[in-house]
Amino acid sequence: MAKYNNRFIAIDHETGGLPGVGSNKNKLATIDVALTEVALVTINNESLEIISKHSWLVKPYDDNLIYDKGAEKASGINKGMCEEDGIDIKEVYENVVEIFEKNKLGKHKPILVMQNKSFDTPFIENLFKIFGDDVYKYIERIEDTLHWARYKWIEKPKFNLGSIAEYCGIDLVQAHRALPDTLVTAEIWISFMKNLRGENVKSEIKEEVKFRENFKF
């Protein structure tokens, strides 16, 4: 019996701003622009069920970190919250490594799932770089729900997380905090995987087969 060998881990970050944009044009993710929150949601690769979820606020870890007001307004996270409720960035890094290692199945490393990986990837890459490590030692690759959605709904005008969730029939609650966004990303990925495996389209296939059986030239 065939096995699905790679666990899926959805991940999202909340941050102190947008690196490479405007006044942050020459600023780097995590290193210059603050990493404020990290969330991970693990999906069983065979049953396509969520099996664990974790999130942490990150204590300020450098005196020169950027915390933009725009980012604070979007996520509801400010520097004071991170100081009061956050944990040390090294502990965040160690927690992430532990989850990646725990979800390695034999020689098969987990696959990370993000919504808009062009934004999130530098934050996780630089989190590891700060500690002289490489995230790609622990993961197989990164998949992007944004890219998958564009293939699936070529006629749609918008592909933000809320829009893709709506297309999938998934409710998005408390958008822009890391854990709710990661849970929605995980549910979107589960929906894509079920469609890919034929679990959401069996009735459609059955009707198509029935039509073709009765159609005569």
Beta strands, then each sheet from edge to edge (+ up, - down):
strand 1: 8-15
strand 2: 35-43
strand 3: 50-57
strand 4: 111-114
strand 5: 142-144
sheet 1: 3+ 2- 1+ 4+ 5+
end
